Amino acid sequence: MTNNEIKTTEAELLNNYLDSIPSCDRKYFAREVVRRCGNGITMKTFYNWKYMSCRIPVFAKKIIEEVAGKEIFIWDTDFTSWAMTETIPKCD
């Protein structure tokens, strides 16, 4: 799988989650993710992830899932790399 395919799928999964929460809660979700990430992660970085401009680092995926309170991304067994399946929902 290419880097572009991975970042596209990561963004689709993130956007699928964001679409599942009320629009008024999305900005609070994004702010909380950015606050917990620290390390120079800004709202601009979050929106870069959302709009497929760059890949989401593993540590940030874990934080996104912690804030969401559910699994969003598809993980392999050691939680360090990303695994792809055929059942990923596509954004329309």
Backbone hydrogen bonds, N-H to C=O, Kabsch-Sander energy under -0.5 kcal/mol:
donor,donor_aa,acceptor,acceptor_aa,energy
6,I,2,T,-2.2
7,K,3,N,-2.7
8,T,4,N,-2.0
9,T,5,E,-2.2
10,E,6,I,-2.8
11,A,7,K,-2.1
12,E,8,T,-2.1
13,L,9,T,-2.5
14,L,10,E,-2.4
15,N,11,A,-3.0
16,N,12,E,-2.4
17,Y,13,L,-1.9
18,L,14,L,-2.6
19,D,15,N,-2.5
20,S,16,N,-0.7
20,S,17,Y,-1.4
21,I,17,Y,-0.6
21,I,18,L,-1.0
25,D,22,P,-1.8
26,R,22,P,-0.8
26,R,23,S,-0.7
27,K,23,S,-0.6
29,F,25,D,-2.2
30,A,26,R,-2.7
31,R,27,K,-2.4
32,E,28,Y,-2.1
33,V,29,F,-2.3
34,V,30,A,-2.4
35,R,31,R,-2.6
36,R,32,E,-2.5
37,C,33,V,-2.2
38,G,34,V,-2.0
41,I,38,G,-3.1
46,F,42,T,-2.1
47,Y,43,M,-2.6
48,N,44,K,-1.9
49,W,45,T,-2.1
50,K,46,F,-2.3
51,Y,47,Y,-2.4
52,M,49,W,-1.3
53,S,48,N,-3.0
54,C,48,N,-1.0
61,K,57,P,-2.1
62,K,58,V,-2.1
63,I,59,F,-1.7
64,I,60,A,-2.9
65,E,61,K,-2.2
66,E,62,K,-2.0
67,V,63,I,-2.7
68,A,64,I,-2.3
69,G,65,E,-2.0
70,K,65,E,-1.1
75,W,73,F,-0.6
76,D,81,S,-1.5
79,F,76,D,-1.2
83,A,74,I,-1.3
88,I,85,T,-0.7
